[in-house]
């Protein structure tokens, strides 16, 4: 897990590199029914380790999930200060679970 400062640093990196505003809401997990044929329905949770976000991709720990024009999943090598994160379209995301302590009024 990452602390609030690291999460905000990642969000700033995403804002700078994507040119699309990234909401500050804290997402705990998303359930995705991707249109990609190699993936089945998947619940992606911060702190979990997952493989095959792309064909053949190694298992990686999810550090943060953000919401923007799409949902953004960041791992140490993808989106957390280097590399492109994993993007999941709004159409593919079936459920969003927010952190209970987050202030959704700012999102």
C-alpha positions, -999 to 999 in steps of 0.1 A, spaced: 0 0 0 11 36 -6 7 66 16 -14 97 8 17 117 -4 27 89 -28 -9 86 -41 -10 123 -47 24 122 -65 10 95 -88 -22 115 -95 -1 146 -104 20 125 -128 -11 112 -144 -26 147 -147 6 159 -164 11 130 -188 -25 124 -198 -37 160 -201 -71 148 -187 -81 156 -152 -78 128 -127 -103 129 -98 -91 128 -62 -117 102 -51 -101 72 -34 -111 40 -52 -106 7 -34 -116 -17 -62 -133 -19 -96 -151 -49 -112 -143 -51 -149 -160 -70 -176 -135 -62 -203 -142 -64 -240 -107 -80 -244 -112 -117 -253 -83 -129 -231 -97 -115 -199 -128 -127 -180 -147 -106 -154 -122 -94 -128 -123 -76 -95 -92 -54 -93 -84 -42 -58 -57 -19 -45 -30 -40 -29 -39 -71 -50 -15 -88 -74 -28 -95 -109 -14 -108 -142 -24 -105 -178 -38 -70 -178 -22 -73 -212 -14 -106 -229 17 -121 -212 21 -93 -187 37 -104 -154 19 -103 -121 20 -68 -106 7 -53 -74 -20 -26 -79 -8 6 -61 -38 29 -69 -69 31 -90 -81 65 -103 -111 78 -122 -108 101 -152 -124 98 -186 -117 61 -180 -105 41 -149 -68 41 -144 -50 12 -127 -14 19 -116 13 -5 -107 50 1 -98 61 -2 -135 29 11 -151 16 46 -142 33 52 -109 58 77 -121 69 58 -152 52 40 -181 16 42 -192 -9 29 -167 -36 3 -175 -68 19 -187 -103 4 -184 -132 21 -202 -162 32 -184 -183 8 -204 -162 -21 -192 -163 -12 -155 -194 -27 -139 -188 -16 -102 -167 9 -84 -159 6 -47 -147 37 -30 -127 39 3 -152 45 31 -133 75 45 -130 94 12 -148 126 7 -168 120 -25 -180 156 -26 -146 165 -42 -148 140 -70 
